[in-house]
Amino acid sequence: MDVFSKITRQEGIFRLWRGTGASLALAVPTVGIYLPSYDLLRNWIEEYSDHSYPKLRPYAPLIAGSIARSLACITCSPIELARTRMQAFKQSSGGAKPPGMWKTMLGVLSSRQSISHPENLQTARGYHLLWTGMGAQLARDVPFSAICWMVLEPTRRHLLGLLAGEQSNAAVIMGANFSTGFIAGVISSGATCPLDVAKTRRQIEKDPARVLSMNTRRILLEVWRNEGINGLFRGAGPRMARAGPSVGIVVSSYEVVKHIMHRKHAEL
């Protein structure tokens, strides 16, 4: 609440929604890649385990979630970079309109031209900078996804069995998925908060030389030495408060749409 109050006083209430466009641009392709990929991979792994390796079945959510999240992160990393930088940096005192998502991405490229040998900087190398912090993002999101689905899947199946039995409707599916998604989101976001700290610091770093030398392990050790355990879990409250309802809403909406589409298909 202190952070909310400070931002509102110094930069205005609309600053709280800074980066919303980038967040929406990030959410749509991420969910579109992530959840269908997870479903397909989980079903394939479970089918394979049933026929060839039964001991693998309990780990199907972990494996499928990790692979699907990796695909989504790699694809959408430039948008995540732009969103993080838009939310982290203050608006200029001159009153100029802050840059949007596309200008932020172009700014990432132009600000690195002086790193070394600018005359030999190839186009591919320049675009590579849009994936700054992707390693830290994968180090955060892949464990987050693995923990989330390992908590969500058994809890969801148990709850649906209690509430619906053999019969289920959209209301039951939405309630069960939102509840279990909320719980899984809170647990996984709290457990991976230090990795989120590392990812954020990696992506908002402005010093070109430091950017090239930073990695997740080095950042975590630096935060631990300078700020202790509190530094590693800084922002855990807002992150958990965001992740719980976010995971609940996304998973429940996705499962309700699947249920309606399956029912419509069965009626044809």
FIKE-295349 format. One line per field, with one value per residue (C-alpha): residue number from 0; x, y negated, z negated. Coordinates in steps of 0.1 Angstrom, whole numbers, plus 5000, padded with zeros to 4 digits. Last residue first. Layout:
BEGIN
k	c(NUM / ...)
u	c(X / ...)
v	c(Y / ...)
w	c(Z / ...)
//
This chain:
BEGIN
k	c(267 / 266 / 265 / 264 / 263 / 262 / 261 / 260 / 259 / 258 / 257 / 256 / 255 / 254 / 253 / 252 / 251 / 250 / 249 / 248 / 247 / 246 / 245 / 244 / 243 / 242 / 241 / 240 / 239 / 238 / 237 / 236 / 235 / 234 / 233 / 232 / 231 / 230 / 229 / 228 / 227 / 226 / 225 / 224 / 223 / 222 / 221 / 220 / 219 / 218 / 217 / 216 / 215 / 214 / 213 / 212 / 211 / 210 / 209 / 208 / 207 / 206 / 205 / 204 / 203 / 202 / 201 / 200 / 199 / 198 / 197 / 196 / 195 / 194 / 193 / 192 / 191 / 190 / 189 / 188 / 187 / 186 / 185 / 184 / 183 / 182 / 181 / 180 / 179 / 178 / 177 / 176 / 175 / 174 / 173 / 172 / 171 / 170 / 169 / 168 / 167 / 166 / 165 / 164 / 163 / 162 / 161 / 160 / 159 / 158 / 157 / 156 / 155 / 154 / 153 / 152 / 151 / 150 / 149 / 148 / 147 / 146 / 145 / 144 / 143 / 142 / 141 / 140 / 139 / 138 / 137 / 136 / 135 / 134 / 133 / 132 / 131 / 130 / 129 / 128 / 127 / 126 / 125 / 124 / 123 / 122 / 121 / 120 / 119 / 118 / 117 / 116 / 115 / 114 / 113 / 112 / 111 / 110 / 109 / 108 / 107 / 106 / 105 / 104 / 103 / 102 / 101 / 100 / 99 / 98 / 97 / 96 / 95 / 94 / 93 / 92 / 91 / 90 / 89 / 88 / 87 / 86 / 85 / 84 / 83 / 82 / 81 / 80 / 79 / 78 / 77 / 76 / 75 / 74 / 73 / 72 / 71 / 70 / 69 / 68 / 67 / 66 / 65 / 64 / 63 / 62 / 61 / 60 / 59 / 58 / 57 / 56 / 55 / 54 / 53 / 52 / 51 / 50 / 49 / 48 / 47 / 46 / 45 / 44 / 43 / 42 / 41 / 40 / 39 / 38 / 37 / 36 / 35 / 34 / 33 / 32 / 31 / 30 / 29 / 28 / 27 / 26 / 25 / 24 / 23 / 22 / 21 / 20 / 19 / 18 / 17 / 16 / 15 / 14 / 13 / 12 / 11 / 10 / 9 / 8 / 7 / 6 / 5 / 4 / 3 / 2 / 1 / 0)
u	c(4763 / 4754 / 4788 / 4806 / 4785 / 4794 / 4831 / 4830 / 4812 / 4836 / 4867 / 4854 / 4848 / 4884 / 4900 / 4880 / 4888 / 4925 / 4929 / 4908 / 4924 / 4959 / 4953 / 4935 / 4965 / 4993 / 4984 / 4982 / 5012 / 5033 / 5020 / 5030 / 5063 / 5075 / 5109 / 5115 / 5152 / 5157 / 5142 / 5164 / 5195 / 5199 / 5235 / 5248 / 5216 / 5209 / 5244 / 5241 / 5207 / 5221 / 5251 / 5229 / 5205 / 5231 / 5247 / 5279 / 5264 / 5240 / 5268 / 5285 / 5253 / 5244 / 5206 / 5195 / 5157 / 5156 / 5181 / 5167 / 5132 / 5144 / 5164 / 5135 / 5112 / 5137 / 5136 / 5097 / 5096 / 5081 / 5057 / 5045 / 5041 / 5020 / 4997 / 4991 / 4983 / 4958 / 4941 / 4941 / 4925 / 4897 / 4893 / 4892 / 4867 / 4844 / 4846 / 4840 / 4811 / 4794 / 4800 / 4784 / 4796 / 4781 / 4800 / 4809 / 4804 / 4815 / 4837 / 4852 / 4857 / 4876 / 4898 / 4906 / 4914 / 4937 / 4955 / 4960 / 4967 / 4996 / 5018 / 5005 / 5017 / 5050 / 5060 / 5047 / 5066 / 5097 / 5095 / 5086 / 5115 / 5145 / 5129 / 5126 / 5162 / 5173 / 5151 / 5167 / 5175 / 5156 / 5152 / 5190 / 5191 / 5176 / 5208 / 5229 / 5208 / 5212 / 5250 / 5271 / 5303 / 5304 / 5293 / 5324 / 5315 / 5286 / 5278 / 5248 / 5231 / 5207 / 5194 / 5181 / 5164 / 5149 / 5134 / 5116 / 5104 / 5092 / 5071 / 5056 / 5048 / 5072 / 5063 / 5045 / 5066 / 5060 / 5096 / 5100 / 5104 / 5081 / 5097 / 5111 / 5099 / 5065 / 5076 / 5108 / 5089 / 5063 / 5090 / 5109 / 5078 / 5070 / 5105 / 5101 / 5069 / 5081 / 5108 / 5084 / 5056 / 5078 / 5094 / 5059 / 5048 / 5079 / 5077 / 5039 / 5041 / 5069 / 5053 / 5018 / 5030 / 5049 / 5022 / 5021 / 5058 / 5056 / 5032 / 5059 / 5048 / 5011 / 4997 / 5028 / 5025 / 4988 / 4997 / 5026 / 5004 / 4976 / 5000 / 5017 / 4984 / 4970 / 5002 / 5005 / 4969 / 4975 / 5008 / 5006 / 4972 / 4979 / 5012 / 4998 / 4970 / 4988 / 5017 / 4997 / 4975 / 5005 / 5020 / 4988 / 4987 / 5022 / 5014 / 4981 / 4994 / 5008 / 4971 / 4970 / 4996 / 5034 / 5045 / 5014 / 5000 / 5034 / 5039 / 5005 / 5007 / 5041 / 5029 / 5000)
v	c(5320 / 5322 / 5336 / 5307 / 5282 / 5300 / 5301 / 5264 / 5255 / 5276 / 5261 / 5226 / 5234 / 5248 / 5217 / 5194 / 5214 / 5215 / 5178 / 5166 / 5188 / 5181 / 5143 / 5145 / 5161 / 5145 / 5109 / 5113 / 5136 / 5110 / 5081 / 5100 / 5113 / 5078 / 5083 / 5120 / 5120 / 5086 / 5097 / 5128 / 5106 / 5072 / 5068 / 5103 / 5120 / 5095 / 5101 / 5139 / 5137 / 5115 / 5137 / 5169 / 5152 / 5138 / 5104 / 5098 / 5085 / 5063 / 5048 / 5035 / 5020 / 5002 / 4998 / 5027 / 5030 / 5065 / 5082 / 5066 / 5079 / 5114 / 5116 / 5104 / 5129 / 5157 / 5147 / 5149 / 5185 / 5201 / 5173 / 5174 / 5212 / 5212 / 5182 / 5195 / 5230 / 5218 / 5194 / 5221 / 5246 / 5222 / 5209 / 5244 / 5257 / 5227 / 5226 / 5263 / 5262 / 5233 / 5248 / 5281 / 5314 / 5349 / 5380 / 5368 / 5330 / 5314 / 5341 / 5354 / 5319 / 5311 / 5342 / 5336 / 5299 / 5307 / 5333 / 5309 / 5277 / 5285 / 5302 / 5276 / 5246 / 5261 / 5269 / 5235 / 5215 / 5236 / 5228 / 5191 / 5180 / 5196 / 5190 / 5153 / 5152 / 5168 / 5144 / 5114 / 5096 / 5113 / 5079 / 5078 / 5106 / 5081 / 5062 / 5094 / 5104 / 5070 / 5072 / 5049 / 5045 / 5007 / 5007 / 5026 / 5026 / 5017 / 4984 / 4995 / 5008 / 4979 / 4981 / 5017 / 5013 / 4980 / 4997 / 5021 / 4991 / 4974 / 5004 / 5007 / 4971 / 4943 / 4918 / 4886 / 4857 / 4838 / 4827 / 4847 / 4879 / 4908 / 4932 / 4965 / 4999 / 5003 / 4995 / 5016 / 5047 / 5044 / 5040 / 5070 / 5091 / 5081 / 5092 / 5125 / 5136 / 5165 / 5177 / 5175 / 5193 / 5222 / 5225 / 5225 / 5254 / 5274 / 5268 / 5274 / 5306 / 5320 / 5310 / 5320 / 5354 / 5362 / 5384 / 5404 / 5413 / 5444 / 5460 / 5463 / 5478 / 5479 / 5456 / 5435 / 5428 / 5417 / 5396 / 5380 / 5373 / 5358 / 5336 / 5324 / 5315 / 5298 / 5279 / 5267 / 5255 / 5236 / 5220 / 5208 / 5190 / 5180 / 5163 / 5149 / 5131 / 5122 / 5103 / 5078 / 5074 / 5067 / 5044 / 5024 / 5023 / 5010 / 4981 / 4988 / 4976 / 4945 / 4935 / 4925 / 4898 / 4898 / 4886 / 4890 / 4921 / 4938 / 4932 / 4943 / 4976 / 4983 / 4977 / 5000)
w	c(5335 / 5298 / 5289 / 5306 / 5286 / 5254 / 5262 / 5271 / 5239 / 5217 / 5235 / 5230 / 5193 / 5190 / 5205 / 5183 / 5152 / 5160 / 5169 / 5139 / 5113 / 5126 / 5124 / 5091 / 5074 / 5094 / 5085 / 5047 / 5048 / 5067 / 5046 / 5014 / 5027 / 5036 / 5020 / 5013 / 5022 / 5007 / 4974 / 4973 / 4972 / 4988 / 4999 / 4998 / 5008 / 5036 / 5050 / 5047 / 5065 / 5093 / 5098 / 5101 / 5125 / 5149 / 5154 / 5174 / 5206 / 5188 / 5167 / 5198 / 5212 / 5179 / 5180 / 5159 / 5160 / 5175 / 5151 / 5121 / 5130 / 5137 / 5105 / 5084 / 5102 / 5094 / 5057 / 5059 / 5071 / 5040 / 5034 / 5070 / 5070 / 5038 / 5047 / 5082 / 5071 / 5046 / 5071 / 5098 / 5074 / 5066 / 5101 / 5115 / 5091 / 5094 / 5132 / 5136 / 5112 / 5130 / 5165 / 5157 / 5144 / 5140 / 5130 / 5096 / 5097 / 5064 / 5048 / 5080 / 5093 / 5060 / 5063 / 5100 / 5093 / 5064 / 5084 / 5113 / 5095 / 5072 / 5098 / 5123 / 5103 / 5092 / 5128 / 5141 / 5114 / 5120 / 5157 / 5152 / 5130 / 5146 / 5180 / 5171 / 5159 / 5192 / 5211 / 5194 / 5227 / 5255 / 5273 / 5273 / 5299 / 5323 / 5324 / 5328 / 5358 / 5373 / 5370 / 5349 / 5368 / 5367 / 5331 / 5321 / 5284 / 5261 / 5278 / 5298 / 5267 / 5261 / 5297 / 5293 / 5260 / 5272 / 5301 / 5277 / 5256 / 5287 / 5296 / 5261 / 5256 / 5247 / 5220 / 5231 / 5224 / 5191 / 5188 / 5156 / 5175 / 5164 / 5140 / 5151 / 5138 / 5154 / 5190 / 5185 / 5174 / 5202 / 5228 / 5216 / 5214 / 5250 / 5261 / 5242 / 5260 / 5281 / 5257 / 5228 / 5245 / 5256 / 5221 / 5205 / 5226 / 5218 / 5180 / 5179 / 5198 / 5176 / 5143 / 5154 / 5166 / 5134 / 5119 / 5152 / 5154 / 5131 / 5156 / 5183 / 5216 / 5223 / 5195 / 5196 / 5233 / 5229 / 5199 / 5218 / 5248 / 5227 / 5208 / 5240 / 5258 / 5227 / 5220 / 5256 / 5256 / 5223 / 5232 / 5268 / 5267 / 5231 / 5240 / 5273 / 5254 / 5222 / 5237 / 5258 / 5228 / 5205 / 5232 / 5233 / 5195 / 5192 / 5169 / 5152 / 5118 / 5136 / 5140 / 5104 / 5107 / 5107 / 5073 / 5052 / 5069 / 5070 / 5033 / 5023 / 5043 / 5029 / 4993 / 5000)
//
